[in-house]
Each structure stands twice: as structure tokens, then as C-alpha cells.
């Protein structure tokens, strides 16, 4: 059997890459290879045609200036992204990309930036950044560890599913214990770290869901994850 | 009056800290004087006939400051500077009170201070420097700064406080754009276009698809240009004259920083002879923990190299990993190191693929090993305890290089001082 191909689309890699989010792409790529799959990486830049056969979509954090620059473009591909979400394509949208996949972002100056509303969430800028190690509990992926660094406070709409519950740290807004949002298989989150290498069960789940959605029953291999287990163990006992 | 009181107070506190055997007492005298005698620092520094020069930026502050200080001293100037690592205002106040006479006089011609980019405005509110050298703006400790544009704004604000001249890096688009926006005279330093690939700008560190920086390098005449380097040899151009020099300071990034140091010294001493400056530059040794070399008891060499962010780690890998060397990487996550490990994923470690890392150390040793796993770099031993790690590492016979974050570097430096033969 030839290795199944998986098309991984990385959104705006040159603008949305502030906090090592490139590590999420590297982790997906390497784990796909180690599992015997053939990952195909597509960098989506503003103005490009959106790749037709996306299996996994990734987006990272950006500076405010970068978010401005891609604002019009992401609204232009909003329908395409909605269609993929509805089809169950797994996505991981971190920080700035999470905010742009929400309904709107209100800047500190009161200006409203429209998002594509995959998630029923709204974000308001706040003068104090929420920065630090974070641990959350999720229904499908267990306990996840990361690092958050955001000025936005995000509030979920009434029926919006959350990604996880904060065990330690701030999450969406520092007050309601929610972290991130989830719509079908699209995940929005504030967790850097980066998230995927530190939480390989989540990474493998993205790969498995992507394969299944294409009708491929494929048993992922057992990989050597002793280092990720060690970092998780350290994160668990970390005091702050 | 406050010059005398502040100086005596600073000296007294420093003495008390010393008597009680406390280490790290650099900041305390400054903190107390700053609180009790407002205006002390400004009053003291106004005595200096040649004023104050500030060096700031993300990477290279300490080494560049050392170069500028030693070049000025070689030209006969009496130079006041701050102790390594004390780059906040209170550290400077400590230095000033300890080096002043009891009568509150500063027996120096000029002060050259390295300033932390986040705290530089505290200083420039007190005193406008004559010269400011802005080296570069790069993603660094984003748990402190938030984002790169913010880093550039902080450095830019310091540059714009210069009363006489700004010196900055023409190849750093964010800083050169700030310099171009002002009426303050500017001297630019830079590298030859063919060398730009060795000195990637922040946006290029993470760009994909051959994506390049959104802003271009400034098309400006350079006061000093790094034209060429190979091994320890570097060629600098001052106007139309070229000078070749052999540096003891290591690391290709420092060849670029030296261009900045030379440009600042030329601004301070317009009549200085470039040939003499190039000659004096060759005599300068690496700064504390910045590519510093130690000869170990077993005869091997060890180079200790601070890494702080993707740019400095990348430059360190390119400069110090050579055939036959073994590597140790020590990562801590204290505030001074940066608490977020994400930045390690913006560093490309594939150059280590055929040179396995002997040790990953520090409290984030496992995170470092995990990062390396995804670049197919094997780590032989994971040892969070720095003392234990250094002991194992020093037992190896090969020549060695250590990459360490700030607090890990300080600790390793102290241990090496005890067990190594000598610093070269």
C-alpha cells in the first residue's frame, strides 16, 4: 500500500508566526512521516487560491499589525473555510488565528475587526496581557499543557462548545475557566508551547480524524513519546 | 549637594551589602539612591565633558558595549561604564556612585552604558544621551514584550532621545525606518549585500516559501560596512578606506556588531584614525559568557555562549558548531531566561543532525530534547542539574561548546571559573 497523502494547509505563515507556532506544523509533518503517511505542506499566503483538498488547516498567532494585513484576505476565504469546517476538516487555530475565526475583535481603540465567525466568540483587547504556563482538561484529548500570551479577552456565545476547562492559568478571559472553542473538528485556542509537540495525543487525533474523513481506515503506529511524557510530567509539577 | 549625599549613600549601601556577604548586590545601592535622592543620576552624569552614549537592542549589547569602551580607552578617553548584566537604571546608579569620588566627582570623560530595551526610557527621562546606538530588533522574550513591533518601538524611542546622533543598523528594517523618520543626524552601519544571508532579519527567521521581509534594507550611505569575513578575519570599510583585522571576539554576529561599535566610536571621536581603530579592535576579548573560551584541565577547549532568542541561537549554531566539537544545551525558564519555551521551535537545529548533542541540561532539559527529537537530533543525556551536567560534559575529551540561556549561563560560568584551568 502506498503511503496515504495528507494535505496540510498553513495559513499566512509569514504573518502569523509569532510564538513558535511553526512548531505545530513541524510536529504534524514529522509525526505524519513517522506514522508512515505522506504529508504535503501547503503555505497559504494572502491572494493565493485556497488549496482544493485540505485535510488539516493550521493557523498561528500574529502581531496586531500582521492581523490587520491579512484581515481582508481571510474574510475573502471565509466561505471556503466554513465549508471545510462543516465537512469536519480538523483545524488548529492558535491565538491570533483563533480570534480571526471568531465573530469580532474589538481593539483597545474601540475599533471593530470582523472575523469569519467559525466560532461564536468575541474578543476585546485589554491593557493587561495574560501570560504564563497553562494546563487545561479536555473531554477528548485529556489534560493538555501549554503557554499563553495574549491581550485579548474572549467570551463564548451561549451555545459555543469550549475546547477545555482551565486547571491552571487564564484561558479565554481569565475569569470563566473556559479555554478555547471547538466547532466540529476545528479547535481555537490560546495555547502556545507549541501545543502539538507537547501534547502528541492531540496531534495524532488531528491526523486520525483527517484520514477517517477521507474514508481511510489506517492504524497509526506507536511512536516513542517518552520525551513528551516527561515534559508533561514536569509541567504538571511546575508550581506557577 | 545631592551628588555628595547620593555618592556616599551608594558607597555605604554597597559596603554594607558586601559585609553581609550577599551576592548580586549590584542593584541595591542604586535602588536606594534612586528612591531617596531623585535627580542624583542626572546631576552626576552632567559632569562628564563628553556626555553619555547608550547602546541598546535585542542582541549584542554587552559585547558591543565592551568593544566601544575598550576602543575609546585605547584612544585615551577615560570611560565610565556599567557592570555586565546591570543594564537597568539602578544598576547604572550603583556603578556611578561606586566609581565617583567621595566629593561626588566623576573622574571620567564619557559614559558608555548598555541599557535594557524595556527600561531604557527610565534612563532617558533622567538624562538625554548624546549618542544612541540601536543594534537590532528581533523576537525576544515575548512573554515580556508581547510582540516584535513592541520591541522595535522601545528601542526606537531610545534612539530618538539622542541629542546629537543616532547610530543604527541599516539592515534592520524596523530600526532604520525609525531613524529615517527623524531630523536627528544618523550614522548607519551595515553589512555588504552578499553577507545579508548570514544576518537574517527578524521576519526572515521564520519566513517560508522564500518569503522575504516585507520591508527592504535602507538604501543609505554606510559610515562603517562589514565587507567580508572568514574565520577570525573581518574586512571593514570606512568611507572609501578598507581595513582587514583579525578578531579575538568570536561569532559572526559580533563581526556585524563591531561595525556598529566602530560607527559609534567614529561619531564620538570624528578625528580617530580608522586604521588605529581596526588595530585596537583586534585586541578585544569576548565578553562574559558570550563566546568566552576556557581551557579545561584535560586540555580541551570549551566555549560558553549565551542564547536568548531565535536570532542569537541561530547565530551561535552557525558560529560555534564545528566538526569535532561536542555540544551541550542548557535551558532554564526563569524570568531572565524567558518563561515560554515556544521560541526554541523558531530555531532550526538541523545543523546538529550529524553531531549528536552530548547533554541537554537546565530545568527545561526535557523540553530541549523534545525540540531536538523533531529535527532528528539525538541527545545522549538529559540532566536537568547543571552542576552534574557540566561535570559529565567536562569529562569528554573533545572540544566543547555550550549554548545556555541567561541564568544557566551565569551558573555555568561560575562553576567553570572554579574547575576550568583558565579563561582565554
Interface residues (C-beta under 8 A of the other chain):
Chain A: X10 X13 X14 X17 X18 X19 X20 X21 X22 X23 X26 X27 X30 X43 X45 X63 X64 X65 X129 X131 X132 X133 X147 X149 X151 X192 X193 X194 X197 X198 X227 X228 X230 X231 X234
Chain B: X139 X142 X143 X146 X147 X148 X149 X203 X206 X207 X208 X209 X211 X339 X340 X341 X342 X343 X344 X345 X346 X366 X367 X369 X370 X371 X373 X374 X382
